[in-house]
Amino acid sequence: MQENPVEPSPEQIKEHLIYRDLGLTETEYQRAVELLGRLPNYVETGLFGVLWSEHCSYKSSKRYLRQFPTTGPQVLQGPGENAGVIDLGDGIGVAFKMESHNHPSAIEPVQGAATGVGGILRDVFTMGARPIAFLDSLRFGPLDDEHVRHLFRGVVEGIGMYGNCVGIPTVGGEVTFDPSYTANPLVNAMCVGVLPADKIVKGTATGTGNPVFVVGARTGRDGIHGATFASAEDPHTKERSAVQVGDPFLGKLLMEACLELIDTGAVVGIQDMGAAGLTSSSAEMASRAGGGMELYLNQVPVREDGMTPYEMMLSESQERMLVVLERGREDLAFQILRKWGLEVAEIGKVTDDGNLRLWFNNSKVADVPVRYLVDDAPVYDRPVAPPASTLADNWQSDLNELRTQLDGLQTKSGTAESSWGDALTNLLTHPTIAEKSWVYRQYDTSVRTSTVVGPGSDAAVVKLPDSKTCIALTTDGNGRYVGLNPRLGGAIAVAEAARNIVCSGGIPLAITNCLNFGNPEKPEIMYQFAEATSGMSEACEALGTPVVSGNVSLYNETGGRDIWPTPVIGMVGKITGVDAVIPSGFQQEGSSVICIGPEDRDLQGSLFVEELLSRSAGSAPSFDLAVEVAVQQFVSEVMQQGWVTAAHDVSEGGIAVTLAEMCMDHQIGAQIEAPISAQDTLAVAGWLFSEGQSRIVLEVPSEHVGKLLQAAKSAHVDARVMGQTAGMELVINGSNRSGKERLLVQTALQMKMAYESVISRFMSLPEAERGSGNVAVPGQ
């Protein structure tokens, strides 16, 4: 094999340990040498480096991902393709996937987030689906940090810029703020598309001799080493050149052209050039087909002079696709793609010998069996060890401190009413709970006029084109819960996503996920991963929501500090029609307010405790998977009976925050009776702010209350009438020796103003004004 003269020789690669710069460990390099039976050249070493990276091969996580349930009557396409696809009936398929762009966003937040949206968009339309909605899940440090505000502002700008330009609404998502994400923001993007259930297109390179095309943007040097960059510690030490640059207008053209091309039936296989660019798309398409591919790199359209084979293969320039067409239909492809003003070039062909073979300047610059690059990538069984101690070990001492703090709060405030009102306001103005309109006002949330419920509710709801059917969509996760108890936290992430679908009137169907964790070389991190994925798997099995796609992002660590372990769930559910959608806010006065699910006053893992003690404490909130399943099934059944006019699940901030949020939408208050003594401050705090799971608050018209309570008794599900909707205040009463005692009184308008203003006030701080931690928001 003739070597490219500008690249190091195989001997130099070995002698000077150049393979380490290309992402391989010494053991991995030796494995590649053994597989090949010779020393790999520079290009081949680069191929191994990116395809064996954590980002592409899942070498630390693969053994745990295999435990996920991935099949079911609703699953048309599970993991292994560009996106998962489920069957909604009536010939309708829904394709969806979630991916991370954490490391790039830490360096270049605008482009990092924008290209994350562009990448997940391509994953969905590659399946032959027309994208109809975006969601996101974001994590940042505290907003009193100037650099955090810079990252937050840039990420939101990037998401809005790409989504708005391609004309697809961003209909939902979540944003969490916690110190563990200060240096490592998480940017997880989800895309959902619709296609005929019998017309799924796959990323396979079949048919010996079929031509291979590169379509879209020209190839440049941006994004080289992006996959290995995302598989290493401390992204801040990496070069900005590893961050891709997106062009949403070109992305829109590429989407329309590819969908038109797919509709002709001429496409054999199609793959987005995402992480590892041309390397991953060519090798993965060949691997899925059990064949090979031959590429002629001189024919790749480039935008920079002097690009080497290595650079062309590893470039992650955006808005590019690799397409395999039926031989003889090339002219059709050229006609369609040129109509849309896109670059298109025939760069190779499908082979049957199982090798990825690359040519440049009439020389063969790489010749590697595809199975070595993809199927034989290393799979590690990394050491797993639980931490020597957990925060749950200290819960009893934390409780003693908590009692002291609570007594002090009431003494300082003077009355129970003012102290608990202040505590509720403090939670409503925590950026994690506060309204996120500062974010979603920058997104087009209703383009194409299919959005029934947009951002701010339990789940977004989108009406499907040419159908009465709607889909409910949500993203959910809580890193604090997983950090405190990985197995429970993983299960809760799935359960809360399903609960949000149910609260919106939907039936949960399937999930995608983004598994964001720290350094897998630390045994305690792998313990978190192993336990969290086990909990997720158990919840998916119990709730009937298989995993159809997903992504793993590891090495989210800076300066030796890992993020909270953060599995994020993207879930899709089905709603029969617009009339079946359930709102989250109270709709009318005179209805009963009913809590479905177990009574809970345990404050472990709650945001209330974290705020009061300035640290997380205890285990994850209490959770029983069997109870969760029963509660969700019961609520779905009574909704189908037409007995429910509003529903909202109890989550972060506890039942007090749930009630407050239900009051805000239409300025309708509620009179609530809490079965607790006003003198027992710990019991009051627990009733108000426990984040115990499997609880849903319903608004039920009076004529249906008796039937609902009887049905709950028959189903062996706890149901308690807490009070009535009335007036414009949230009033929560406890008891004392002489009768009732008011614990909390807040007007709906008062709560709404506090809830809506906090993030915009933070984001109006001058960029030069760096916070010093725990500062007050201006004007609050």
PyMOL commands that set and color helices and strands:
alter all, ss='L'
color gray80, all
select helices_A, chain A and resi 10-15+18-21+26-36+42-51+54-57+62-65+102-107+109-125+146-166+179-181+226-229+235-237+240-242+248-263+277-289+297-299+309-314+330-339+370-373+391-413+416-428+437-440+447-449+479-484+486-503+523-543+578-580+607-613+625-640+654-664+681-689+702-715+748-763
alter helices_A, ss='H'
color red, helices_A
select strands_A, chain A and resi 75-77+84-89+92-100+130-140+170-177+186-196+211-216+267-272+292-296+320-325+343-351+355-360+363-369+451-453+460-463+470-476+507-516+547-553+557-558+561-562+566-575+592-596+646-649+670-677+696-700+719-725+729-736+739-747
alter strands_A, ss='S'
color yellow, strands_A
deselect
rebuild
show_as cartoon
